[in-house]
């Protein structure tokens, strides 16, 4: 069918295509031309059916979401990448001790790089991907569109200054590229989630229908938790028709059965609305709400819920059918003043107090609408951090992310990932929440170093790409949080640091050549299989990833007999990448009983030392795994 569309659609003029679209909008589709570019097309089989009074055969008919490039996206999601990460200590804060990570690079490549180290370890993912309005949509494949070419495609802006692609017949807003971009990333992201992990995805009306379908496919329709509504602003601005004041946040789980019920602290509005009754326990337990003790017809019949008990007037009362609680629970509730009785019929009811018996305020089930935080809050937050420079308009507010982190039932030491990091709102929210509840949640932010417009306030302020804004926001927000909580016990232990990594090619030289390609010159160049410009820090990072270790493990650097030695998480990994090492360090390293030791081939001046390495470890630490790169 695709080939048919490729052959037939070019024979239709743009004017004719417009006319067909007006009469039969359902037959408009997308396909790829011979260069792989997406173009508008007509599904002639569907058009034929629209014009026919009998059923037109279609052997390919089935229930699914398809688009040009879907199979290629699936193949890409399952194909290894050859890239690695290189640490950048100068951009980092507390590099050796922090457990937070900030990665610059194409997020698909980064997800693939992290796949082994973080498989099934992420509790929560939040992403705010580019909406399909053409806004900064430069995630097609893994190559950025050149700036001049990108700007040439840009047209008007919307009321929030989002760049829009020109929506013309020759350059329409296509769905296929956006779907492929999201599909391949979500496939990899799902693997990173824990069984009780949750992903939140912000989206607007443009792709909400398609996102729902690809999420159902990737995560499973049964794992859809909710499609939340976020009221993002108070009122509309330039809308021609209805005023759009909301966006959506999709919530999907990895394994729904593993998810605990989602409860959040009751808001004052909720308390004022529902906990309206007062009695002698008000000072200690607050107001209460009522619920009949008598079970409704919808509740299954159970013998243990049919019993009589004595009312305050001494009369035995029985249910018409059954109670909703067992006798033991009812008597216990009566002892604690949690059962009341109506004055007229003396029917019992449950008194649910705002505070439990320990004085802790009850939590409530989260509703699907978030309307107590707005885009304006995020803008003000950024202006407060950056002295009203206006360098990043309309970011998500950190309080919105704080709520989502609570909705995800995160434990205080969980790991949270945002691979469309933008202004790093998620990192800000994690640090703020940790300051409030003494948590040790950790974040991984991923952001493409997308260039800022030379006319923008961000560029004028010295921020040449979005990643620079995100990193500076984390630095400033962390400092502010510590200052705002300086009197709180333990605030000095709050982790406000982050390790910066940037994607790059492998640290290793390509050493496999066909004999005809070899010359005397490149034979000498193969003396080392490590690229000349790569540092010991670079090599350590690649080894950590190759071993499937996490990037946030503590790293200690020690001097041993004049050599620099890296010790990762006490003794999980010990590595030395110096040239011509002092052979005495082998015994000292072996005393640590490391799980894995790594050296580079150039560390040994002769084969005798290389053999001695293995012999010493066999005797002093036989369980240690040895690798020489």
N, C-alpha and C positions, 0 to 999 in steps of 0.2 A: 504493500500500500504506500509506503514511504517513497519508493521509487516512482510510483505512479504520480504522486503529488509533485515530486521533483520535476517530472517530465511535463506535466500538464499545467501547473500553476504559472510558469513563465509565459505561457501563451495567453494568459488573461491580463488585460491592461489594468492599471491601478484604478481607473475609473470604473471598469466593470466589477472589479473586486469590491469596491465601495458599495456598488449597487447590490451585489449579491449579499454582502454583509448586512445591509439594511433590511433586506427581505428575509434572510436566513442567518441570523447571527450564530446559530448553533453549529453551522458547518465550517466556521472559521477555525483554523488551527495553526500550528507552527511546524516547520520542517527545516532541514539544513540544505544549503546549496552545495555545490561541488567543492567549495573551499571550507566547508564546515561552519559557515555563518548561518545564524538563525534568520529565517525569513517568514513572512506571513504566507499562508497557503490555504487552499480549499480542500476539504475532505469530500471528494467527488462521490464516493460511495454513500456518504451521509446526505449529500445534496440530492443524489438520485432517489434515495429513500424519501426525502422530504417532498419530492415531486411525484412520488408513485403511490398508487392506491393498493399495491400488493407488497408483500414482504420481499425485500432485496436481500439475497444471500450475502452473509459476511462471515467467513470461517474464523476470522480473528476476533469476533465479538466476545468480550468477557468483561468482568467487573475489575477494573484496575485504573490507576492513574499512570498514564504514559506520556512521555515527551521526548523529543529528539535529544539524544545525549544521555538518557537514563542508564543504558547499559554501560556506556563509557565511564559514567560516574561511579557505578558499582565496581567496575574493574579497577578504577583508580583507588577506590577505598580499600581494595584488597591487595594493592601493589605496594611493596616496601619502598621506602625513600632512602636515598643515599646521603641525606644531609645529617648534620650533627649540630650540637649547640656549643657555642664558645662563651665562656664567662667574661663578664665585663666588670671588674672590681671597681673601677673608677666611678661608674654610675650607680653602684650598689650602696646599701647602708647595712653595716654590720654583717658583711658577707659571710664570715666563717661561722657565726653563731645563729643568724636568723634562720627561720624555717619557712619564710615566705619567698615566693619566686615570681619574677617578672620576665617574660620572654618576648623579644622582638622578632617578628617574622611572620610569614604566611601561616595562618592558623591551621590549615590542613596539614602542612608539613610538620608543624609543631605537634599536633595531635598524633601523627604517625610516629614521631620520634619518642613521644611519651608513652606510647601504647603498651610497651612491655613493662616499663617501670611502674606505671600507675594502673595496670589492669585490675579492675574491680576494687579500686581504693578511694574513689572520689564519692563523697557523700552528697554533694550538691553541685549542679552546674547551672549557671545563669548566663544567658546570652541575649544581647540586644543587637541582632544582625541588621545589616543595611536593609531598609524596607525597599520594596521594588517600586520606588518612585524615581529611580536613577540616582538617588542620593549616594554619592561617593562609592558607587558600585564597582570596585576594582578587584573583586575576588574571582574573576573568570580565570579558570585554570590556576596556574601558580605564578603567572607573570603579571606584573603591574602594567596597565596601559600607560604609555608614555604621556607625560603631563600635557603636552601640546595636543595630542590626539584626544586625550580625555576631556580637556577644556573645550575642544571643538565640538564635542558631542553634547555639551551641557547647554541648557536653555534657561528657562525661567527659574524662579525659586518660589517655594510655597510660603505660607504665613509664618513658618518657623525657620525660614531661611535655609530650608533643605533644598539642595540642588536637584533639579528635575531634568531628565533627558527630554529632548524635543520629541513630543509625541506626534510625529507625522506618519504618513503612510509608509514612507521609505525607511523611517527610523523609529518604529513603534516601541512601546514598552513591552518587551517579550517576557514570557514566563519561564521559558525553558532554561535559559542560562541561570536564572535565580534558583530554580528548582534543583538543577545539577549541583550548584554551589552548596546549597543547604543539605542535600541528600547525602553527598559523600562525607561531609563533616559530621552529620548526625550519626551515620553508621559507625564511625570510629568513636565518637563521643559516648555512645551507648556502652561500648566495651569498657570504658573507664569507670562507669558508675558501679558502686556497691550494690548488692541485691536490694538493700533498703534505700538506695540512692534515688534522688529526684532531680529532674531537669525543668527549669523555668525558661520559657522563650517569649520575649516581647515581640509583638507583631501588630500591624495595623490592618485596615480593611483590604488593602491591595492584594495580599497573598494569604489571608487568614484561612480561606477555604482549602487552598492547596497545601498549606503547612499542616493543616489538620490531617490531610490524607497521607502525606509522607511520614508524619509522626506515627500515625496508626500503623503504617507499614513497617517502619524501623523499630518502634518500641512495642508494637502490638496494640490493637484496638482495646484489648482488655486492660491495658496498663495506663489508659488515659484517666487521670485523676480529676481534672477540671479545666475549663476554659474560663479563666478569671477575667473580670472587667476592671480596668484601672481608669478611674476618672482623672485624667491628666491635667485638666485646666478648668477654670471656672466658667468660661464662656467662649463662644466662637470669635472669629476675626473676619476672614475674607471669604468664607464659604458662600457659594452662590445659592446652594439649596439648603439642605438640612445642616445644622451645626454639629460638627463632630467634636465631642469633648472627651472621648475615651479611646483607649487602645485595649488590646487583649494580652493576657499572659497565659500561655499554654503550660499545663503542669502534667508531666508524664513521669511514671515510675519505671524502675528497672524490673522489679518483681512486685506487683501490687500487694500480694499476700504478705510481703515482708514489711510493709509500711504501717507504722503505728497511726492511730487516729490523731488528727491534727487539731491541737488545742492551742489557743492563744490567750494572753491576759485580757480580761474583760475591760472594755473601754468605759469611760465615765458615762457616755451616752447610753451604752448598753445597760449599765448598772441603774441609771436613773429611770430607764424604761421598764425594766423587768423586776428588779429587787425593791419593790415599792412598799411591802408590808413591814411593820415594825412591831416588836414585842419587848419583853423584859431582857432579852438576850442581845438587844441591838448594839450596845456598847462593845460587847466582846465578839459578836459574830455578824454584825451589820444587818441590813434588811434581808427579807426572804421573799421567794416566789413560791406559789403553791402548785401542786399537781395531785389529781385524785389518786387515792390508794387503790381504788377499785379498777380492775383491769377491763379494757375495752374488748369488744367482740373479736378484734383482729388478733388478739393474743392467744396462742395455743393453750388448750386446757392442760393443767398440771395438778396432780393430786396434792403436792406439797404446798400449793398456794390456796388451798381450800381449808380454812380453819376459822375458829372463833377466838376473839380476845375481848378482854374487859375494857369498856369505855370508862372515862372519869366518873360517870354517874353510877357505876357499878353494873351496868347492863352489858350482857354479852352481845356482841355484834358480829354478824356473819356477812360474807359477800353474797351478792345475788348470783354471781358465777364464781369468781376467784379474785384474790388480791394480786398485785404485781410483785410483791415481796414475800419472802418466806416468813414463817412465824418468828424465827430467831431474829431476823433482821428487823421486823416490826417492833418486837419487844425492846430490842436495843435502841431503836429510834425513839420510842416512847420515853425510855430512861433518859435520853439526852434532849428531850423537848423538841424532837424533829417530826412529831405527828400532831396535827391539830384536828379539831372537830368542829363542824358547822353547828351554829346555835339552833337552827330550826330542825334539821333532820338528824343531827348528831352523826353525820357521815364523816369518816376519817379522811384526812388529806395529808400529803407530804409537805413539810416545810423545808425547802431547800435554801439554806442560808448562803449569803454571799461568801462568808468565810467558813472553812471547814473546822473541825473540832480543835485543830492545832492553831487556828487563827490565820491560816493561809488563804488568800483570796482565790476563789475558784477561777479556772480558765474556761473559756467557751470554745465551741466549735467555730472554726474560721468560716466566714461567709465568702461568697465568690466575688464580691464587689469591694474594691479598695477605693475609698473616696476621701481619705483624710490626709493625703499628701499629693502635691501637684508638681508639674514641671517647673513652675515658678520657684518652688522651694529648692530644686536642684540648681537653677540659675543663680539664686541668691547665695547658695552654699559655695559655688565656684567663685562668685564675685568676692565673697568674704575671704576665701583662701588666697585669691590672687589680686587683692587690692583693687577690685572693680575694673580690672583690665578687659573683661568681656572676651576672654580668649577661647571659651568653649561654650557656645550658646546651647541652651536646652538639654543639659545632661539629665540622666535619671537621678532623682534625689537619693541620698544614702539611706534615708529612713524607709523608703520603699524597699530597698534591698535588705535592710535589717528585718523588715517584716517577713520577707520571703525566706530569709535564713531561719527565722523562728518557725514558719510554716513547714519547713523541711524537716523539723524535729532534729536539728543538728545537735550532736553532743558537743561538749565544750572543747574537744580536741580534734574535731572533724576537719576534712580538707575540702575546700571550695574552689571551683574552677570557673573562670570567665574567659572564653576565648574570642570574644569581641569586646575587649576591655574598654576601649574608648578613653574616657577621662578617668578611669579606674575607680568608679563609684563603688564597685563591689569590694575592692580592697579597703576603701575608707570605711564601709559598713562593717566589715569583719573586725577591723581594729577597734572601732567604736563599741561594738557589741562585746568584744573581749574585755574592754575597759569597764563595762557596766557589770558583767557577771563573772569576772576573773577567769574567763575562758582562754583557751590556747588554740582556737581555730586557726587554720593556716590557709593562705590563698595562693593560687597560681593565676596570674594575669597573662594573657596573650594578646598582643596587638601588632598589627602590621604597621611599620613606620611610614605611614602615609603622609606625604608632604602636605604642609599647610599652605594655603593660598598666600602668595606674596603680598596681597593687599589686606590680609586679615590682621586683626589685632594680635593674634597669637604669633604670627610671623614677625610682626613689628616688635613684639616683646622678646624675641629671641628663640621662640620655639619653632624649629624648622619642620617638625613632624609631630603627629599625634602622640607617638610613644613618649616623646620628651615631655609633653603636657601630663600624661598619665604618671610618669615617674616622679615629676615634681609635685604633683598633687599628693601622692602617697607620702613623700618626704614632709611636706607642710602639714598635711592632715595628721600625721603621726605625732609631730611636734606639738600641734595644737591640742590633741587629745591628752597627751601627757600633762601639758600645762593646765588644762581645764580640770584635771583630776589629781593635781599634785598632792592633795591632802588625803587621797585614798590609799589605804594600806595595800602594798603590793604593786602599785602602779609602776614602780621602777623595773618590774619584771615584764612589763607589757612589751611584746615583740612588735616594734614599729619599723623593723628593718626589712630588706628584701634583696635577694640575689638577682642580678640582671644577667640574662643570657641572650645571645643573638644567634640566629640560624646561619649556618655556613656549610660549605662543602666538607667532606670527610677530612680528618687530619692525616689520613694515610695517602701516600702517593699511589698512583695507578702503576703497579709493577708487572702487570701481565702484558707482554708484548709478543707479537708474532716474530719469529726469528728474522724475517726479512726486514722488520722495522727496527731492529737493533743495530746500533753503531757503537764504535769504541767510546764515543763521548757519553752516550746515555747509559752505557754499562757502568761507567764510573759514577754517574748520577744516581744509580740504584743502590749505592753503598748504604743509604738510609731509606727506609720506606716511610718516613715521617716528613711531612712538608716542612721546609726550613723555617717558615715564619710562625709555626705553632709552638706555643709555650707549654710548660708543665701543667698549668691550670687547664689548658685546652685538652691535653691528653687525659688528665684526671676526669674531666667531665665526660669525655667519650667512654672511658672505662666504666664509670658509674652507670651510664646508660646501657652499655653493652651487657653489664652484669644484672640489669633489671633492678638496680637500686634507685631510691628516690633522690631527687635533686635537693631536697631540704634537709638531708642528714647533716649533723654537725661535722665540720672539718677542722682538724687540728694540724698545724704545721710545726714540725720539730726539726732541729738540727742534730744530726747524728754523725759524728766524726767528719764534720765539714760538709755533709750532704743534706739537701733539703728533702724531708720525708713527709708525705701526707698520710694522716690517720683519719679514716672516715668511720664515724660512729663507734668509737672505742677500738674495735678490732674487726669490724666487718670487712674493711679493706685497708691495706697499707700499700702505698705506692711510692716509688722513687724513679724520677725520669732524668736524673743528672747523667752527664757523660762521665765515664771512667770512675765509677763509684769506689769509695773505700770499702774494700771487701769485709772490713770489720763490722759494718752496719748489719750484715746478714744475721749474725748471732743476736744482736740487739733487737732486730725486728722479730726474729723467731721467738724471743721471750714473750712477745705480746700475744702469741698464739692466734694470729689473724686467720680469718676464714679464707681470705684471698690476698695474695701479694702480686704486684705487677711491677715489672721493670721494663725498660726499653733495651733493645738489642745493643745499642751503643753504650749502655752502662758498663759493659764488660770489655776490658782491654784485650782479653784473649779467651780462647775456648776453655782453658783450664779453670778460670774463674767462673765461667758459665756452668761447668760441670760441678764445681765445688758448691755453687748455690743450691742445687738440688740435693746434694749429699747432706749439707748442713741442715736443711729443712727436714729431710727424712729422719734425721737423728733428734733434732730439737723440737720440731712441730710437725709431725707426720700427717696431721689432718689438714694442713694448709694446702690450698690449691695455688699453684705457681703459674703465672703467665708472663711471657716475654713478648713484647710487641716490636 
